[in-house]
């Protein structure tokens, strides 16, 4: 495999990129909907609405019931989110390889910041990351570039956006990375993402963390 010019830092999305929390997230959102008398989201509706953080999505979905919906959501998540948390295969190996190579790793997520930090600590991954940022820390969440810019500003390493990869599995991640001027890497999980690839032209497209590991260690996977 041809050698890849590696970045100085990699910013990862969290849910669906390094960890699998999707089953619990869908249960949580549909708990909100049934609690408020709405029909549960179908799988297609769930994925469509996953493009924005709850604080930006819920006012459009629930109107004046949005504060109540947010309270229901975070009450459920607070009690249950660690029960639905699992590492994606090879995710830890990717972080270990990047750390050994001296490449800084960070997390930019639309998950509420306190839950993101709790999940990172639960997995024992805090030493892998130079920084991590959840929803509500920056002025706007992804797909805005605000959290990426803020994370780069919070470092003392003088990182330039073009030296930093944004790795994620959704349009939200590609849009945020592109807006920030960061090369992007799309993880497809085997889904047809031709429209996203055509629109955002990611630097690399991989099916999973195993393929990403192959980019980082081509001699091992050749």
Phi, psi and omega per residue, in radians:
X1 nan 2.416 -3.126
X2 -1.144 2.458 -3.131
X3 -1.142 2.453 -3.114
X4 -1.840 2.341 3.035
X5 -1.277 1.998 -3.033
X6 -1.485 2.670 -3.140
X7 -1.411 3.051 3.037
X8 -1.483 -0.385 3.120
X9 -2.653 2.717 3.065
X10 -2.265 2.179 3.037
X11 -1.778 2.215 -3.110
X12 -1.871 2.452 2.756
X13 -1.154 2.912 -3.090
X14 -1.855 -1.253 -3.084
X15 -1.165 2.184 3.110
X16 1.446 -0.070 3.129
X17 -1.983 -0.935 3.081
X18 -1.875 -0.491 -3.118
X19 -2.327 2.762 3.074
X20 -1.838 1.895 3.066
X21 -2.179 0.125 -3.011
X22 -1.055 -0.795 3.136
X23 -0.991 -0.772 3.130
X24 -1.193 -0.606 3.141
X25 -1.167 -0.711 3.115
X26 -1.159 -0.727 3.093
X27 -1.050 -0.733 -3.114
X28 -1.113 -0.834 -3.130
X29 -1.130 -0.685 3.141
X30 -1.301 -0.435 2.981
X31 -1.086 -0.723 3.077
X32 -1.064 -0.822 -3.055
X33 -1.114 -0.812 -3.132
X34 -1.207 -0.554 3.105
X35 -1.133 -0.536 -3.125
X36 -1.705 0.081 3.073
X37 1.535 0.296 3.122
X38 -1.740 2.762 3.037
X39 -1.225 2.486 3.078
X40 -1.060 2.619 3.049
X41 -1.187 2.458 2.923
X42 -1.251 2.988 3.122
X43 -1.056 -0.728 3.139
X44 -1.114 -0.742 3.117
X45 -1.131 -0.693 3.124
X46 -1.040 -0.851 -3.110
X47 -1.167 -0.640 3.106
X48 -1.096 -0.729 -3.087
X49 -1.417 -0.196 -3.130
X50 -1.289 -0.087 -3.087
X51 -1.219 -0.342 -3.122
X52 -2.178 2.700 3.074
X53 -1.211 2.783 -3.096
X54 -1.048 -0.660 -3.084
X55 -1.159 -0.431 3.104
X56 -1.689 -0.491 -3.118
X57 -1.401 -0.778 -2.941
X58 -1.091 -0.653 3.083
X59 -1.016 -0.611 3.116
X60 -1.291 -0.566 -3.063
X61 -1.474 -0.719 -2.981
X62 -1.992 -0.046 3.076
X63 1.000 -2.239 -3.087
X64 -1.251 -0.155 3.039
X65 -1.533 0.044 -3.072
X66 -1.006 -0.796 3.116
X67 -1.041 -0.703 3.108
X68 -1.138 -0.722 3.140
X69 -1.094 -0.734 3.109
X70 -1.073 -0.750 -3.138
X71 -1.095 -0.750 3.139
X72 -1.116 -0.779 -3.119
X73 -1.030 -0.892 -3.020
X74 -1.335 -0.419 3.004
X75 -1.143 -0.737 3.122
X76 -1.172 -0.813 -3.109
X77 -1.103 -0.733 -3.115
X78 -1.010 -0.646 -3.084
X79 -1.489 -0.374 -2.919
X80 -2.202 -0.232 -2.884
X81 -1.107 -0.568 -3.135
X82 -1.234 -0.390 3.126
X83 -1.228 -0.382 -3.091
X84 -1.896 0.291 -3.058
X85 -1.730 2.229 3.049
X86 -2.563 2.557 3.101
X87 -1.223 2.458 2.954
X88 -1.361 2.552 -3.090
X89 -0.987 2.314 3.105
X90 1.297 0.002 -3.140
X91 -1.119 -0.794 3.129
X92 -1.089 -0.697 3.135
X93 -1.085 -0.687 3.090
X94 -1.045 -0.812 -3.132
X95 -1.126 -0.687 3.139
X96 -1.130 -0.733 3.138
X97 -1.121 -0.804 3.135
X98 -1.082 -0.718 3.119
X99 -1.125 -0.710 3.119
X100 -1.123 -0.552 -3.128
X101 -1.499 0.032 3.113
X102 1.311 0.383 3.123
X103 -1.685 2.153 -3.079
X104 -1.218 2.458 3.115
X105 -2.087 2.421 3.057
X106 -2.422 2.920 3.117
X107 -2.170 2.266 3.024
X108 -2.168 1.910 -2.997
X109 -2.200 2.716 2.986
X110 -1.642 0.136 3.020
X111 -1.335 2.555 3.110
X112 -0.921 2.346 -2.953
X113 -0.959 -0.768 -3.078
X114 -1.130 -0.585 3.120
X115 -1.298 -0.666 3.079
X116 -1.026 -0.839 -3.128
X117 -1.094 -0.676 3.135
X118 -1.132 -0.692 -3.120
X119 -1.240 -0.699 3.090
X120 -1.048 -0.785 3.136
X121 -1.158 -0.679 -3.140
X122 -1.040 -0.648 3.128
X123 -1.450 -0.190 -3.094
X124 1.286 0.520 -3.054
X125 -1.752 0.084 -2.996
X126 -1.059 -0.512 -3.114
X127 -1.334 -0.206 3.113
X128 -1.334 -0.423 -2.932
X129 -1.943 2.382 3.025
X130 -1.370 -0.365 3.120
X131 -2.893 2.736 3.061
X132 -2.568 2.502 -3.029
X133 -2.522 2.189 3.086
X134 -1.812 -3.019 -3.107
X135 -1.110 2.534 3.049
X136 1.598 -0.124 3.140
X137 -1.441 -0.884 3.054
X138 -1.396 2.934 -3.128
X139 -1.047 -0.724 3.081
X140 -2.259 2.663 3.103
X141 -1.580 2.980 2.992
X142 -0.953 2.472 0.328
X143 -1.470 0.067 3.011
X144 -1.105 2.656 3.052
X145 -1.406 -0.093 -3.037
X146 -0.898 -0.856 -3.099
X147 -1.159 -0.537 3.106
X148 -1.206 -0.796 3.107
X149 -1.075 -0.735 -3.127
X150 -1.112 -0.705 3.134
X151 -1.117 -0.735 3.127
X152 -1.170 -0.602 3.102
X153 -1.174 -0.546 -3.066
X154 -1.365 -0.166 3.100
X155 -1.596 2.819 3.069
X156 -1.889 0.379 -2.999
X157 -1.759 -0.017 3.101
X158 1.078 0.617 -3.121
X159 -1.244 2.343 3.059
X160 -1.698 2.543 -3.104
X161 -0.932 -0.671 -3.106
X162 -1.215 -0.189 3.103
X163 -1.691 0.069 -2.999
X164 -2.172 2.184 3.045
X165 -1.485 2.480 2.933
X166 -1.899 2.043 -3.078
X167 -1.924 2.200 3.124
X168 -2.819 3.138 -3.032
X169 -2.077 0.091 -3.065
X170 -2.343 2.924 3.046
X171 -0.991 -0.641 3.137
X172 -0.984 -0.754 -3.115
X173 -1.222 -0.757 3.139
X174 -1.141 -0.699 3.141
X175 -1.138 -0.753 3.140
X176 -1.124 -0.810 3.131
X177 -1.092 -0.762 3.141
X178 -1.112 -0.755 3.131
X179 -1.102 -0.531 -3.139
X180 -1.466 -0.203 -3.090
X181 1.483 0.329 3.133
X182 -1.667 2.372 2.946
X183 -1.008 2.470 -3.072
X184 -1.990 2.682 3.051
X185 -2.237 2.160 -3.106
X186 -1.766 2.231 2.989
X187 -1.744 2.099 -2.990
X188 -1.648 -0.382 -3.029
X189 0.924 0.587 3.083
X190 1.404 0.025 3.133
X191 -1.438 2.658 3.044
X192 -1.318 1.943 -3.111
X193 -2.085 0.546 -3.075
X194 -1.015 -0.661 -3.114
X195 -1.162 -0.701 3.108
X196 -1.174 -0.694 -3.133
X197 -1.130 -0.729 3.120
X198 -1.140 -0.686 -3.086
X199 -1.293 -0.765 -2.981
X200 -1.843 -0.273 3.090
X201 0.862 1.078 3.121
X202 -1.061 2.679 3.133
X203 -1.098 -0.735 3.095
X204 -2.411 2.632 3.022
X205 -2.181 2.163 3.129
X206 -2.266 2.727 -3.129
X207 -1.435 -0.504 -3.025
X208 -2.848 -3.132 -3.138
X209 -1.168 -0.449 3.077
X210 -1.096 -0.756 3.099
X211 -1.206 -0.612 3.066
X212 -1.108 -0.695 3.080
X213 -1.059 -0.638 3.101
X214 -1.110 -0.599 3.073
X215 -1.170 -0.650 -3.051
X216 -1.410 -0.455 -3.133
X217 -2.277 1.121 -3.035
X218 -1.048 -0.542 -3.108
X219 -1.196 -0.477 -3.129
X220 -1.353 -0.565 -3.010
X221 -1.852 0.151 -3.134
X222 -1.368 nan nan
